[in-house]
């Protein structure tokens, strides 16, 4: 009996290629996550007047946009006007 192993070898080669591609993608994703987690420079800020409707709406919209961008729950801890 003669066995033909070319199909089996091809499957292992394809598997090795897929593993290499997934490793490189994970490295790129972790590099992007490190860039996103870089500390933000602090600027001098003044407290925001909570009675100002425009400021309250702006903070709510910013929280919604943050939620849509990072797909995680967002909690507003403090609101300050910059500049």
N, C-alpha and C positions, 0 to 999 in steps of 0.2 A: 504494500500500500504506500502510496505517495501522498504526502500532505502538502497543501498549498497554503502558506502562512502570510501571503502578501496582504490579504484583507485585514488580518489581525494586526499586522505591523502598521498598516495605514491608520487603523483606529487609534493605536497608541501614539502615532505621530500627531494626529489631529488633536488628541487629548493634551499632549504636551504643548502644542501651539496655543490652545485655549487657556491652559493654565498660565502660560507666560503673558498672554494678553491681559488676563484678569489681574495678575500681579502688578503690571504696569499701570493699569487703571486705578487700582487701589492706592498706589503710590501717588498718582496725580491727585486723587480726591483728598488724600490726607494733606498734601502740600497746599491745596486750595483752602482746606479747613484751617490750617495754621495761618495762612494769610488773612482769612476772615477774622480770626481770633486775635489779631494784633491789637494792642492797647490803643485807645483813642486819646488823643491829646486833650487835656482839660483846658477849657477857656474860662475866663471870668464870666459869671452869669448873674443875672438879677432874678429874684423870685417872680413868678408869674402871678398876675392877679386872677384868682379863680372866678371872680365875678365877670370877667371878660368872656363873652360867649364865643367870640372868634378864636381866642386862645384855647378854650376848652374843646371846641370842635377840631381845631388843628391837632391837638394832642390825641384825640380819639382817632382821627384819620391816620396819624403817624403810627399808632398802635396797630390799626388794621393793616396798614401796608407792611409793617414789620411781620405780622402774623402770616400774611400772604407770601412774603419773600422767604421766610425761614421755616414755614410749616410747623411751628411749635407754638405752644401757649405763651402768651405775652402778658406780663403784669406791669402796669405803669406804677413806678415807685415814687417818682417825683417829676415835676414839670417846672422847667425854668426857661426863661427867654434868653437866648444867646444874642449878644450884639447890641 
